[in-house]
Amino acid sequence: MCLTLPARVLEVNGLLAKINRNSKEEIVKIACSDELSVGDYVLYTGDYLIKKISSEEAQEINDLFSSYQVDEKTIKPEIKKVL
């Protein structure tokens, strides 16, 4: 099972994009055929940008994540890195 997370596109360079999620910047491979522009919202997983989404969809997903109560002491470090 893969978890796709919303992020915002900061740069597009060929088949790579720089994205921002929660003030964390990453370079990911573009694995979709959507035309991307700076400022677009996308879903990504691991190193791959999967799909362009609307800002409303991104906000809805972020709201869902923020509604969960999580005890940070029990979260595995690799999960914390993603979130």
N, C-alpha and C positions, 0 to 999 in steps of 0.2 A: 504494500500500500504506500502511495506517495502522498505527501502533504504539499499542496501548492499554496503559495503565499502571495499576497498582493505586494507590489512595489511600484515605484515611479521611475520612468526612464530619464536618465540624466544625459546620456550620450549614446549615439548609435554609430558604430564603426564597422562597416561590412557585416560580417556574421557574428559580431560581438556587440553587447550593450552594457553600459554601466548603469546600474540601478541603485535605488535607495529604498531601504526599508528600515523604519525606526532609526533614522540617522546613521545607518550602517550602509556603506557603499560596497558593491560587489560588481565584478565583471562576470557576465554569463553569456553562454552561447545562445544564439537565436535559433529556436527549434520550431518556428511557426512561419506561416506565409503572410501574416498580417504586415501591412506597412506600418512601421513604427516611427514616431517622432518624439523629440524631447518633450517631456511633460505627460506622455501617455502613461496610463496605468496598465500593468501586466500581471499575470500569474507566473510564478517561477517555482521550480523545484530543483534543489541541488545546484548544478551548474547550468541549468537550461531554462530559458524563457519559453513558456509554453503557449501563452495566449494573451492577446490584448483584451482588456476589459474596460468598462466605463468607470468613471470616478465614483458613481453611486454603488456599483458592485464592490469596488475596493473598500469603500467606507462600510458597507454592510458586513463584509468579511472581517474587517478590523474590529467592528463593534461586537461581532460574535466571539472573536478571540478575547476581547477585553472583558466580556461578561463572565468568563470562567474564573472561578476562584482556584488558585494554584498555590500550593505550599512550595516556595522556591527551594527549600532545603531538600526536597525529595526529587527534584527534576534532575535528570541526567545532564552532565555538562554539554554533551553533543546536542541535546534538545534545546538547552538554553541558548546555544550559539545560533541556532536557526531562528528562534523566536526573538 
